[in-house]
């Protein structure tokens, strides 16, 4: 199960768009994730853990899960967080 999680996490990371902003005052790396696409790519029955620093805030993910469930007409995805949104787990039920 851990190997499958690692492979799935690697696939999700590969979908990230990386943009850099190299201004002299404030150089930083900005990472954006197509969260809805990443969630849709979760295989049925799998749970994936996301870090809010990489995938965005818990509230955004919660809204995305809600929209995906609404478009499916049933609860396909569920989201939980044990650490106040620093990381969150998304389960695809079917």
C-alpha positions in Angstrom: 0.0 0.0 0.0 2.9 2.4 0.8 4.4 1.8 -2.7 1.1 2.6 -4.4 0.8 5.8 -2.3 4.3 6.8 -3.3 3.6 6.2 -7.0 0.3 8.0 -6.8 1.9 11.0 -5.0 4.7 11.1 -7.7 2.1 11.2 -10.4 0.2 14.0 -8.7 3.4 16.0 -8.2 4.2 15.6 -11.9 0.9 17.4 -12.7 2.1 20.6 -10.8 2.9 23.7 -12.8 6.0 25.4 -11.4 6.4 29.1 -11.9 9.3 31.2 -10.6 9.5 34.9 -9.8 13.1 36.0 -9.5 12.8 39.7 -8.5 15.8 41.0 -6.6 13.7 42.1 -3.6 11.6 38.9 -3.2 12.8 35.8 -5.0 10.5 32.9 -4.4 9.1 29.7 -5.9 5.4 29.5 -6.6 3.8 26.1 -7.1 0.3 25.7 -8.4 -1.6 22.4 -8.6 -4.6 21.7 -10.7 -6.4 20.4 -7.7 -9.6 19.2 -9.4 -7.6 17.3 -11.9 -5.4 15.8 -9.2 -8.5 14.7 -7.2 -10.1 13.2 -10.3 -7.0 11.1 -10.9 -7.2 9.4 -7.5 -8.0 5.7 -8.1 -11.2 4.3 -6.6 -10.8 3.1 -3.1 -7.5 5.1 -2.5 -6.8 7.8 0.0 -4.3 10.5 -0.9 -2.7 13.0 1.6 -2.1 16.5 0.4 0.0 19.2 2.1 -1.6 22.7 2.1 1.8 24.2 1.1 1.8 22.2 -2.1 -1.9 21.8 -3.0 -3.5 24.9 -1.5 -5.6 25.6 1.5 -8.0 23.0 3.0 -11.0 25.3 2.4 -10.2 25.4 -1.3 -9.9 21.6 -1.5 -13.1 21.2 0.5 -14.9 23.4 -2.0 -13.4 21.5 -4.9 -14.5 18.2 -3.4 -18.0 19.6 -2.9 -18.2 20.7 -6.5 -17.0 17.4 -7.8 -19.5 15.5 -5.7 -22.3 17.8 -6.8 -21.4 17.2 -10.5 -21.4 13.5 -9.9 -24.8 13.6 -8.2 -23.5 11.6 -5.3 -20.7 11.6 -2.7 -17.7 10.1 -4.6 -15.0 12.0 -2.7 -14.6 12.8 1.0 -12.1 15.0 2.7 -10.8 15.1 6.3 -8.0 16.8 8.2 -6.6 15.9 11.5 -4.3 18.9 11.9 -6.5 21.9 11.2 -5.9 21.9 7.5 -2.1 21.7 7.4 -2.5 18.4 5.6 -5.7 16.8 4.4 -6.8 13.4 3.1 -9.1 12.8 0.2 -10.7 9.5 -0.3 -12.3 8.4 -3.6 -15.0 5.9 -2.7 -15.8 4.6 -6.2 
